[in-house]
Amino acid sequence: MADTKQICAMAEQIKDELICDRRTIHAHPELAFQEEKTSAFVQARLQELGIEYKTGYAKTGVVGLIHGKKGAGKTLLLRADMDGLPIQEANDVPYRSKVDGRMHACGHDSHVAMLLGTAKLLKSMEQEFCGTVKLMFQPAEEGAGGAEPMIEDGLLENPNVDAALALHVEPTYPCGKIAIKSGALMAAPDEFDLIIRGKGGHGAYPHETIDPILTAAKVVEGLQSITARNIDAAVPAVVSVGQISGGQFYNVIPDEVVLKGTTRAFDDATRRLLSERIEQIAGGICAAMGATYSYEFRYMYPPLINDSAMTELVGQSACAVVGEGKVIRLETPFMGGEDFSYVANKVPASYFYLGCGNEEKGCTHPWHSANFNLDEDCLPLGVSVLAEAAMRYLNK
């Protein structure tokens, strides 16, 4: 059976191919559920590799299957997200986005390239493992959420998935480092809309109005008391207003103001409390100011909770690939959201971070930046860890 050194050597041998695939995808970004060209690219690659695949998952999703020749066994799912973002790229590189107002600003292009590379390695090693590797090429991680509809379309069935892994490139960690964490990793990114209705009028005569702007200002301030006074200080939680819109002229008090925001939490009780307190505070302030309101709270992705055994598997595999000194064991979770949580809610799973930063190459900009880029030396490392973890899991 191929050992870690052989797996790393094989991944390094296809580095140019990984870079080429990543740059091709990067130059042609597509938004959520519109990944037609990316999906076709994935299908063509899988066909070239002789890998069985199925389409029809959440519109553009693709699922590949690699069956080990050593006999029946477990099924491991490996996932890559495919969508880009509505951002105008600022990078001056030969492979910059060719689509105006669209960019792969979160590394999903590299995730697809690495999963295709991992598929190539595992296909070449199919005589050496039991069970099945299921390849999940997912649309719409950014906001719309493609994981749940893929599950509804049968992602975890035929064959039934026993465990799952996913990675994400992370520019705050230098290339060569890998970060893992057991337990709570990412929060539930819920959303709310709040419309405050008053009585508009002339700005010179505010006493004749019910000012929704002043009311909204008091609401925004009041919402900050929730995490400060209603939630245990040891429990992670966030309430943020991300948008306020209302009014058009200097001297006109508008009839209404719209607030949009997000909450972040790691358990259902805290999520419910945040939702309830937002409405209670907004309702009380509106009543005091003479205004009315309408309120909608949307429960989005569940929190992402990593399985301890699968995380340890990733940790052992990462140590074998990059060395123990380059594996970061995180202690605190992130408040961002990730819809791989739908998979992790169904089967034991682990989601980890692959360092892609490099100051000398200018790869320091964060996710969702118009200048986001990555050190492509990380690509064979990601492939190596995924392939190593798959071999360890399936032959255990």
ROFI-90439 format. One record per residue (C-alpha): residue number from 1; x, y, z; residue in three letters. Coordinates in steps of 0.001 Angstrom, whole numbers, always signed. Layout:
BEGIN
NUM; X; Y; Z; ala
...
//
This chain:
BEGIN
1; +0; +0; +0; met
2; +1209; +3502; -813; ala
3; +2701; +5194; +2249; asp
4; +2579; +8893; +3119; thr
5; +5804; +9712; +1258; lys
6; +4456; +8115; -1899; gln
7; +1147; +9955; -1572; ile
8; +2951; +13285; -1122; cys
9; +5215; +12529; -4081; ala
10; +2217; +11699; -6267; met
11; +498; +14929; -5231; ala
12; +3632; +16932; -6005; glu
13; +3835; +15299; -9442; gln
14; +403; +16685; -10373; ile
15; +1080; +20175; -8964; lys
16; +1095; +21830; -12389; asp
17; -2225; +20167; -13187; glu
18; -3692; +21369; -9887; leu
19; -2567; +24924; -10610; ile
20; -3911; +24793; -14150; cys
21; -7313; +23517; -12986; asp
22; -7499; +26100; -10221; arg
23; -6647; +28959; -12583; arg
24; -9109; +27787; -15225; thr
25; -11904; +27736; -12663; ile
26; -10716; +31034; -11153; his
27; -10976; +32794; -14506; ala
28; -14607; +31707; -14963; his
29; -16405; +32237; -11637; pro
30; -20113; +31508; -11330; glu
31; -22571; +32415; -8593; leu
32; -24701; +30115; -6450; ala
33; -26706; +27507; -8393; phe
34; -25353; +28944; -11663; gln
35; -22160; +26848; -11764; glu
36; -22939; +25298; -15151; glu
37; -19442; +25674; -16653; lys
38; -17716; +24623; -13443; thr
39; -19970; +21584; -13165; ser
40; -19243; +20670; -16791; ala
41; -15511; +21076; -16122; phe
42; -15727; +18729; -13137; val
43; -17692; +16164; -15121; gln
44; -15156; +16242; -17944; ala
45; -12284; +15709; -15519; arg
46; -14044; +12806; -13795; leu
47; -14778; +11235; -17158; gln
48; -11116; +11535; -18159; glu
49; -10151; +9757; -14938; leu
50; -12649; +6969; -15506; gly
51; -14554; +7881; -12336; ile
52; -18245; +7112; -12117; glu
53; -20355; +10197; -11397; tyr
54; -23920; +11399; -11142; lys
55; -25499; +14808; -11721; thr
56; -28823; +16353; -10785; gly
57; -27936; +17288; -7215; tyr
58; -29136; +20787; -6285; ala
59; -29150; +21854; -9946; lys
60; -25396; +21917; -10656; thr
61; -23957; +19542; -8047; gly
62; -21901; +16520; -9064; val
63; -21213; +13343; -7061; val
64; -18372; +11016; -8024; gly
65; -17731; +7488; -6777; leu
66; -14429; +5640; -6464; ile
67; -14825; +2017; -5378; his
68; -11923; +357; -3623; gly
69; -10969; -3013; -5085; lys
70; -10044; -4631; -1772; lys
71; -13673; -5315; -1020; gly
72; -16761; -3794; +554; ala
73; -16334; -1393; +3425; gly
74; -17167; +2085; +4619; lys
75; -18011; +5111; +2501; thr
76; -16141; +8378; +3023; leu
77; -17429; +11632; +1570; leu
78; -14976; +14351; +489; leu
79; -16464; +17762; -310; arg
80; -15527; +20814; -2390; ala
81; -17693; +23915; -2959; asp
82; -17796; +25456; -6432; met
83; -19397; +28927; -6307; asp
84; -17819; +32338; -6602; gly
85; -18865; +35746; -5268; leu
86; -20341; +38987; -6706; pro
87; -17034; +40857; -6356; ile
88; -14995; +42694; -8990; gln
89; -11485; +41220; -8902; glu
90; -8654; +43675; -8262; ala
91; -5762; +41250; -8776; asn
92; -3578; +41879; -11811; asp
93; -2770; +38262; -12667; val
94; -2960; +36344; -15960; pro
95; -5770; +34176; -14628; tyr
96; -7894; +36984; -13184; arg
97; -11659; +36677; -13525; ser
98; -12958; +37097; -17054; lys
99; -16485; +37719; -15756; val
100; -17279; +41298; -14812; asp
101; -18407; +41626; -11213; gly
102; -17680; +37990; -10377; arg
103; -14693; +36509; -8557; met
104; -13465; +33434; -6728; his
105; -12647; +35445; -3620; ala
106; -12945; +32602; -1119; cys
107; -10789; +29860; -2602; gly
108; -13539; +27593; -3879; his
109; -11650; +27321; -7166; asp
110; -8780; +25723; -5260; ser
111; -11135; +23425; -3348; his
112; -12466; +22005; -6629; val
113; -8947; +21612; -8048; ala
114; -7750; +19820; -4917; met
115; -10712; +17451; -4824; leu
116; -10133; +16593; -8482; leu
117; -6468; +15983; -7672; gly
118; -7403; +13822; -4690; thr
119; -9767; +11880; -6922; ala
120; -6937; +11244; -9376; lys
121; -4672; +9899; -6636; leu
122; -7329; +7708; -5057; leu
123; -8427; +6348; -8423; lys
124; -4830; +5301; -9088; ser
125; -4773; +3595; -5667; met
126; -8167; +1898; -5867; glu
127; -6538; -1531; -5608; gln
128; -5213; -566; -2188; glu
129; -8321; +333; -194; phe
130; -11693; -1053; +839; cys
131; -15032; +681; +552; gly
132; -15927; +3785; -1410; thr
133; -14887; +7401; -1721; val
134; -17783; +9708; -2549; lys
135; -16802; +13045; -4125; leu
136; -19163; +15937; -3384; met
137; -18855; +18909; -5742; phe
138; -21302; +21353; -4189; gln
139; -22957; +24493; -5527; pro
140; -23913; +27537; -3511; ala
141; -21967; +27525; -274; glu
142; -22040; +31313; -244; glu
143; -25319; +32217; +1404; gly
144; -27820; +30241; -643; ala
145; -26764; +26887; +769; gly
146; -26256; +23954; -1601; gly
147; -25419; +21216; +909; ala
148; -28931; +20738; +2262; glu
149; -30597; +20363; -1167; pro
150; -27841; +17936; -2216; met
151; -28688; +15834; +842; ile
152; -32377; +16050; -58; glu
153; -31463; +14816; -3548; asp
154; -29816; +11688; -2099; gly
155; -26192; +12736; -1538; leu
156; -25738; +10552; +1535; leu
157; -27377; +7462; +15; glu
158; -26462; +4763; -2533; asn
159; -24056; +4018; -943; pro
160; -24814; +5384; +2497; asn
161; -22100; +7754; +3732; val
162; -20379; +6783; +6994; asp
163; -18180; +9868; +7495; ala
164; -17122; +13063; +5737; ala
165; -14227; +15509; +5389; leu
166; -13853; +19000; +3937; ala
167; -11155; +21660; +3903; leu
168; -10987; +25392; +3362; his
169; -7950; +27449; +2387; val
170; -7074; +30061; +5023; glu
171; -4810; +33042; +4214; pro
172; -4164; +33962; +7856; thr
173; -2145; +30741; +8196; tyr
174; +1041; +30455; +6115; pro
175; +1284; +27861; +3401; cys
176; +2495; +24612; +4942; gly
177; +378; +24844; +8083; lys
178; -2905; +23084; +8773; ile
179; -5418; +23991; +11488; ala
180; -7834; +21545; +13104; ile
181; -10366; +21688; +15921; lys
182; -12635; +19128; +17534; ser
183; -16149; +20120; +18585; gly
184; -17735; +23488; +17782; ala
185; -15904; +25119; +14890; leu
186; -18305; +27539; +13193; met
187; -21512; +29239; +14301; ala
188; -25048; +29236; +12968; ala
189; -25273; +32356; +10732; pro
190; -28925; +33303; +11239; asp
191; -30458; +36457; +9726; glu
192; -33131; +38988; +10606; phe
193; -35099; +41761; +8900; asp
194; -36686; +44549; +10925; leu
195; -38841; +47285; +9397; ile
196; -39589; +50262; +11654; ile
197; -42579; +52361; +10562; arg
198; -43195; +55867; +11807; gly
199; -44758; +59005; +10384; lys
200; -42700; +61014; +7961; gly
201; -42559; +64757; +7588; gly
202; -40437; +67855; +7255; his
203; -37071; +67769; +9009; gly
204; -37690; +71260; +10384; ala
205; -40792; +70076; +12250; tyr
206; -39802; +66752; +13857; pro
207; -42443; +67175; +16577; his
208; -45060; +66497; +13918; glu
209; -43470; +63167; +12964; thr
210; -42752; +59784; +14450; ile
211; -39120; +59497; +13500; asp
212; -38162; +55959; +12388; pro
213; -34481; +56965; +12079; ile
214; -34229; +57981; +15719; leu
215; -36172; +54860; +16672; thr
216; -33854; +52674; +14598; ala
217; -30809; +54249; +16260; ala
218; -32173; +53367; +19701; lys
219; -32986; +49828; +18519; val
220; -29466; +49262; +17193; val
221; -28023; +50451; +20485; glu
222; -30493; +48359; +22462; gly
223; -29679; +45172; +20572; leu
224; -26114; +45302; +21865; gln
225; -27427; +44670; +25377; ser
226; -28486; +41158; +24412; ile
227; -25048; +39572; +24385; thr
228; -23888; +41849; +27208; ala
229; -26781; +41191; +29606; arg
230; -28890; +38235; +28465; asn
231; -26256; +35642; +27621; ile
232; -23605; +34078; +29835; asp
233; -20287; +35772; +29106; ala
234; -18724; +32333; +28624; ala
235; -21165; +31496; +25794; val
236; -20139; +32769; +22319; pro
237; -22865; +34873; +20691; ala
238; -23059; +37831; +18313; val
239; -25769; +40272; +17230; val
240; -24755; +42554; +14353; ser
241; -26769; +44989; +12257; val
242; -25226; +44998; +8804; gly
243; -27570; +47318; +6932; gln
244; -29687; +50382; +7695; ile
245; -31666; +52028; +4921; ser
246; -34224; +54801; +5054; gly
247; -34720; +58333; +3858; gly
248; -33610; +60106; +700; gln
249; -33269; +63841; +1422; phe
250; -31550; +66148; +3924; tyr
251; -34739; +67668; +5265; asn
252; -37259; +64830; +5035; val
253; -37957; +62419; +7870; ile
254; -38991; +59146; +6172; pro
255; -41920; +56909; +6954; asp
256; -39822; +53820; +7557; glu
257; -36348; +52429; +8104; val
258; -35167; +48909; +7264; val
259; -32606; +47084; +9402; leu
260; -30920; +43842; +8320; lys
261; -28593; +41855; +10490; gly
262; -27151; +38563; +11608; thr
263; -26821; +36588; +14811; thr
264; -24221; +33930; +15571; arg
265; -24517; +31125; +18134; ala
266; -23594; +27472; +18686; phe
267; -26732; +25976; +20250; asp
268; -30462; +26084; +19571; asp
269; -31381; +27613; +22935; ala
270; -29108; +30605; +22334; thr
271; -30364; +30985; +18779; arg
272; -33969; +31132; +20020; arg
273; -33063; +33564; +22792; leu
274; -31354; +35912; +20336; leu
275; -34391; +35867; +18058; ser
276; -36831; +36507; +20896; glu
277; -34837; +39297; +22513; arg
278; -34345; +41153; +19225; ile
279; -38105; +41374; +18791; glu
280; -38765; +42204; +22449; gln
281; -36267; +45069; +22443; ile
282; -37344; +46386; +19035; ala
283; -41003; +46120; +19992; gly
284; -40521; +47888; +23300; gly
285; -38553; +50772; +21803; ile
286; -40992; +51170; +18925; cys
287; -43914; +51278; +21370; ala
288; -42157; +53908; +23467; ala
289; -41447; +56026; +20382; met
290; -44921; +55633; +18901; gly
291; -43693; +53563; +15952; ala
292; -44737; +50136; +14686; thr
293; -42597; +47354; +13277; tyr
294; -42509; +44077; +11372; ser
295; -39915; +41427; +12092; tyr
296; -38637; +38272; +10418; glu
297; -35965; +35951; +11776; phe
298; -34536; +33218; +9541; arg
299; -32749; +30221; +10960; tyr
300; -29958; +29499; +8494; met
301; -27221; +26844; +8598; tyr
302; -26822; +24923; +11850; pro
303; -23526; +25316; +13705; pro
304; -20632; +23226; +12397; leu
305; -19574; +20698; +15033; ile
306; -16526; +18562; +14233; asn
307; -16491; +14924; +15301; asp
308; -13554; +14204; +17629; ser
309; -12525; +10908; +16000; ala
310; -12630; +12324; +12475; met
311; -10716; +15405; +13606; thr
312; -8049; +13189; +15158; glu
313; -7847; +11302; +11860; leu
314; -7229; +14608; +10054; val
315; -4670; +15586; +12670; gly
316; -2724; +12341; +12290; gln
317; -2841; +12597; +8506; ser
318; -1749; +16241; +8562; ala
319; +1131; +15460; +10924; cys
320; +2268; +12724; +8553; ala
321; +2182; +15127; +5590; val
322; +3548; +18419; +6980; val
323; +4997; +17415; +10359; gly
324; +3499; +17805; +13808; glu
325; +5059; +21217; +14327; gly
326; +2990; +22640; +11478; lys
327; -374; +21366; +12683; val
328; -2289; +24000; +14652; ile
329; -4812; +22733; +17186; arg
330; -7363; +25507; +17555; leu
331; -8886; +26216; +20946; glu
332; -11663; +28681; +20115; thr
333; -14339; +28456; +17423; pro
334; -15019; +30902; +14598; phe
335; -18210; +32959; +14403; met
336; -18496; +32478; +10630; gly
337; -20983; +30019; +9138; gly
338; -20547; +27054; +6797; glu
339; -23214; +24819; +5279; asp
340; -21013; +21716; +5466; phe
341; -22721; +21661; +8877; ser
342; -25717; +19955; +7245; tyr
343; -23460; +17014; +6361; val
344; -21795; +17071; +9783; ala
345; -25252; +16892; +11387; asn
346; -25914; +13606; +9593; lys
347; -22579; +11755; +9769; val
348; -19314; +12044; +11746; pro
349; -17330; +14738; +9960; ala
350; -14407; +17113; +10252; ser
351; -13726; +20414; +8533; tyr
352; -10204; +21815; +8631; phe
353; -8151; +24743; +7393; tyr
354; -5288; +24637; +4910; leu
355; -2848; +27517; +5216; gly
356; -2478; +29403; +1922; cys
357; -887; +32671; +3033; gly
358; +2474; +33987; +1887; asn
359; +3614; +37559; +2554; glu
360; +6379; +37452; -66; glu
361; +3864; +36489; -2749; lys
362; +1306; +39019; -1549; gly
363; -1119; +36313; -473; cys
364; -2313; +37970; +2711; thr
365; -5751; +39355; +1853; his
366; -8752; +37827; +3635; pro
367; -11653; +35847; +2258; trp
368; -14134; +37922; +237; his
369; -11548; +40596; -557; ser
370; -11182; +41838; -4138; ala
371; -7453; +41133; -3683; asn
372; -7805; +37614; -2284; phe
373; -5245; +35203; -3705; asn
374; -3442; +32129; -2452; leu
375; -23; +30527; -2494; asp
376; -576; +27671; -4902; glu
377; +2138; +25638; -3179; asp
378; -642; +24659; -754; cys
379; -2538; +22691; -3415; leu
380; -530; +19434; -3317; pro
381; -520; +19602; +492; leu
382; -4319; +19690; +565; gly
383; -4474; +16768; -1839; val
384; -1974; +14812; +251; ser
385; -3896; +15293; +3500; val
386; -7235; +14340; +1952; leu
387; -5791; +11258; +232; ala
388; -3847; +10207; +3337; glu
389; -6935; +10606; +5552; ala
390; -9070; +8653; +3094; ala
391; -6632; +5741; +2972; met
392; -6337; +5666; +6760; arg
393; -10087; +5792; +7284; tyr
394; -11073; +3203; +4679; leu
395; -8384; +700; +5651; asn
396; -8901; +1054; +9405; lys
//
